[in-house]
Amino acid sequence: MKATITEIIDAPIGDVWAVVSDFDGLMRWHPMVVRCQATGQGVGALRTVYFADWWAVERLEVLDAETHVVGYAITDCSRPQNIGVTGRIALSHAAPGRTCIEWIAGLEADNEHADAVNAALLAYYPVRIGHLRAALNLAS
């Protein structure tokens, strides 16, 4: 089962969308990224995300401004067990000035690495949402 994280962010949906929908702007809200190189625009665009000791290539699968959904897939990675991870970030209005974020990511259950990778993502994505909160607070 993929990791699913749902949290409330104290920021308007438009502000949150402006950050998460900027596919090549990942460094704005991911402090562990040392470099991010993007090629292409819109659905199908690729970004190579470099960390201190590993990298991943992600393809933009969904970018829907009307429904506030971003989807991506890891197509290559220096950590081979992560190849095939898909993710979906969906935003919804929670209350005035508040946004609900639902982040679903991981490998399909039939993948031999699914249990380990999905458990790691379940622990990791709340931290990432914290990074998003921090970036939004700095921008306001």
LINQUI-V254536 format. One record per residue. N is the residue number from 1. OMEGA is omega as a letter, one per 40 degrees, with the letter a starting at -180 (999 if undefined). D_FIRST is the distance of its C-alpha to the first C-alpha in Angstrom with 1 decimal. Layout:
# LINQUI-V254536
n = <N | N>
omega = <OMEGA | OMEGA>
d_first = <D_FIRST | D_FIRST>
This chain:
# LINQUI-V254536
n = <1 | 2 | 3 | 4 | 5 | 6 | 7 | 8 | 9 | 10 | 11 | 12 | 13 | 14 | 15 | 16 | 17 | 18 | 19 | 20 | 21 | 22 | 23 | 24 | 25 | 26 | 27 | 28 | 29 | 30 | 31 | 32 | 33 | 34 | 35 | 36 | 37 | 38 | 39 | 40 | 41 | 42 | 43 | 44 | 45 | 46 | 47 | 48 | 49 | 50 | 51 | 52 | 53 | 54 | 55 | 56 | 57 | 58 | 59 | 60 | 61 | 62 | 63 | 64 | 65 | 66 | 67 | 68 | 69 | 70 | 71 | 72 | 73 | 74 | 75 | 76 | 77 | 78 | 79 | 80 | 81 | 82 | 83 | 84 | 85 | 86 | 87 | 88 | 89 | 90 | 91 | 92 | 93 | 94 | 95 | 96 | 97 | 98 | 99 | 100 | 101 | 102 | 103 | 104 | 105 | 106 | 107 | 108 | 109 | 110 | 111 | 112 | 113 | 114 | 115 | 116 | 117 | 118 | 119 | 120 | 121 | 122 | 123 | 124 | 125 | 126 | 127 | 128 | 129 | 130 | 131 | 132 | 133 | 134 | 135 | 136 | 137 | 138 | 139 | 140>
omega = <i | i | i | i | i | a | i | i | i | i | i | a | i | i | i | i | a | a | a | a | i | a | a | i | a | a | i | a | i | a | i | i | i | i | i | i | a | i | a | a | i | a | a | i | i | i | i | a | a | i | a | a | i | a | i | i | a | i | i | a | a | i | a | a | a | a | i | i | i | i | a | i | i | a | i | a | i | i | a | i | a | i | a | i | i | i | i | i | i | i | i | i | a | a | i | i | a | a | i | i | i | a | i | a | i | i | i | a | a | i | a | a | a | a | a | a | a | i | i | i | i | i | a | a | i | i | i | i | i | i | i | i | a | i | i | i | i | a | a | 999>
d_first = <0.0 | 3.8 | 6.6 | 8.8 | 12.4 | 15.3 | 18.9 | 22.5 | 24.7 | 28.5 | 29.5 | 30.2 | 27.7 | 30.1 | 30.3 | 26.6 | 26.3 | 29.1 | 27.3 | 23.7 | 25.1 | 27.5 | 25.5 | 28.2 | 28.8 | 25.9 | 28.4 | 29.5 | 26.4 | 24.9 | 27.6 | 26.1 | 26.7 | 30.1 | 30.4 | 28.8 | 30.4 | 29.6 | 31.0 | 31.3 | 30.7 | 28.3 | 25.5 | 25.6 | 26.8 | 25.8 | 25.8 | 26.0 | 24.9 | 26.8 | 26.2 | 28.7 | 27.4 | 24.9 | 24.2 | 21.8 | 22.6 | 20.7 | 21.6 | 21.8 | 20.2 | 20.9 | 23.6 | 24.5 | 27.1 | 27.6 | 24.1 | 23.4 | 20.3 | 19.8 | 17.3 | 17.4 | 16.3 | 17.3 | 19.8 | 21.4 | 21.2 | 23.3 | 20.1 | 19.2 | 15.7 | 14.9 | 16.3 | 14.1 | 12.0 | 12.2 | 12.7 | 14.1 | 16.5 | 18.0 | 21.0 | 22.9 | 26.1 | 25.8 | 29.5 | 32.6 | 31.8 | 28.2 | 24.9 | 21.4 | 18.9 | 15.2 | 13.4 | 10.0 | 9.4 | 7.8 | 7.8 | 6.8 | 5.6 | 9.4 | 10.4 | 12.3 | 11.5 | 7.7 | 7.8 | 10.8 | 10.4 | 7.3 | 9.2 | 12.3 | 11.3 | 10.5 | 14.0 | 15.6 | 15.1 | 17.1 | 19.8 | 19.7 | 20.2 | 23.0 | 24.5 | 24.4 | 26.2 | 28.7 | 29.4 | 30.0 | 32.3 | 34.3 | 34.7 | 36.1>
